[in-house]
Amino acid sequence: MSLPKPFRQLWAIYDHPRDYPDQHFVMRRWVVVNCQDHVALHPTDEVHFADSVEDLRSLVPNFCRCIPNPNPDAPVVVETWL
């Protein structure tokens, strides 16, 4: 199945995510796609690793804005960049 063309992307920074438990901080790029009747998030293969959040922030495009994790039930998510 081919995905519709992404209309937005975001970067999420994680602290010891389940899929990379041995990595301290991980940043993954996600694409937002407009499907027929809904919007969906799809992870990409673009993943970066670092020992500090600051190192990963330096990789985020300049036009993005940070959204701190608003969900205390998901403490592994440090922040998201849109």
N, C-alpha and C positions, 0 to 999 in steps of 0.2 A: 504494500500500500504506500503510495507516495503522499507526503504531507503537503498541505496547502502552503503557499509562500508565507514565511514568517512576516509579521508586520511590526513586531517589537521583540527585543531581546532583553534579558536581564542577567545579572551575575549575582549568585548567592554565595556568601562566605559561611563556612561551617567550621565548628570546632569538634574534631574527632568524629566525623560522620561514620555511620555504620558500615558503609561500603569501603571506607579507608580508615580503619580503626587505628592504624599505626602512624597516621599522618596527623600532625597537630592541627594546622589550618588548611582547609581545602576550599578552592573557589571553582564553581561550575557555572558555565554559561547555559542558559535556558532560552528557548525561543517560544514566543507566544504566537499561536496560529489561530486564525479565524476559520473554524469549521462551519459546516452548513447551518447548524442551529446553536452553536456554542463556541466559546473560546477555550483553548486548551494550552497547557504548558507542556513542553517536551524538553527533556534534558539533552544536551549535545555531548559529543565526545571531548569537548574542550574543557580540560580540568587542569588546574594549577595547584601546586603545593608550596607551602612556606612555613617558616617557624614563627612568623608574626603576621598579624592582620595588616599591619602597615605595608609589609612587602606585597601582599595581595592587592591592597588598595591602589598601589602604584601601577597595577596592570589594568585597572578599570578605565574605560574611555573617559575623557575629560567632560563630556556632555552629560554624564550620568549623575544622578542624585541619590544619596544614601537614604535608605529607610531602615532604621534600627528594628530589630526583631520585636514585633508587637505581641508575640505569642509566648508567654512564659511556659506553656506546655511543650514547646519545642526549643529547649535551650541550646540544642546543637546548632541552630541557625543564629549566627552572630549578627548578620545584616544582609540586606538585599540592595542592589544598585539597579535603578531603572534609568 
